[in-house]
Amino acid sequence: IREDLSFNETSGLLSFNWRLADPAGGVELAATRLELWQHFHADVVGAVQAAGFEIREIHGDLDRSVFTPYSKKQVLVCVAR
């Protein structure tokens, strides 16, 4: 499996291109592309607060790990103000 990633800062899109290739001959057997919007932490916090919520906790994953700039997820525990 080969993977190429690219991030467009203007649109906020992270693009994954995956290709399955035959290791013997390098012939591409299958390919797929996935695009995900990436939301920066400050933008998420601003949107949640603008919607009338107070953030009580922030985690880096559903296991409640510490949120860091390298976390793959943003899990916010919020209450209505």
N, C-alpha and C positions, 0 to 999 in steps of 0.2 A: 504494500500500500504506500502510495506517495501522497504527500500533502503539501499544498502551497497555501499560505495565508497572506492576506493583504488587508490593510485597514485604510479606509477613506475618511480622513479627519473632517472633511466638509459635510458628508452625509451621515457619518457615524456608523457606517456599515463595515462589519468584519466579514470578509468573504473567505470561505474554506473551499478549496478544490481538492477532491479526493479522487485518486485514480488507482485502480487495481490492475497491476501489470503482471504478465507471466514472467517469473524470474529468469527463466531460461532464455527467452527470446526478447524480452522487454516489450512484447505486444500488449497494448492496452486492452483489457478484458471488459472493464466497466469504469464509468466515471460519474461523479455527482458533484453538485455545487450547492453550498448552503450559505445563505447570507443572514446575519444577525445584526440587529441594531445594538450597539453598545451604548449604554447610558452611564455617563460619568457620575461619580458619587455626588458631587455638589449639585448636579442637575436633578438627581433623584431626590435628594434631601429638599431642595427648593420646591419641587413639584408636590411632594408629600405635605410639606408645611403650607403651601399655597392652597391645598385642598382642605385645609382645616384640621390636620392631624398633628399630634405631638409624637415625636419619636422617643420611645422608651429604651429600645435596645437595637443594636446593629450587629449582625453576625456575617461571617464570610461564607457560611454554608448552612444547610438545614441541620447540621449536627451542632450548631451554635458555636462553631469555631470563631476565633477572633477575626474581625474584618481587618484586612490590610490592603494596601494598594495592589497587591498581587492576587487577591481573592478572585475566584472565578464567578462568584455570585455575591449579591447584596440581599441580605434578608433583614428586613426592618420590622420591628414589633412596634405598632403604633396604637394610639388611642385618639378618639375624637376630642377636640378641645371644647 
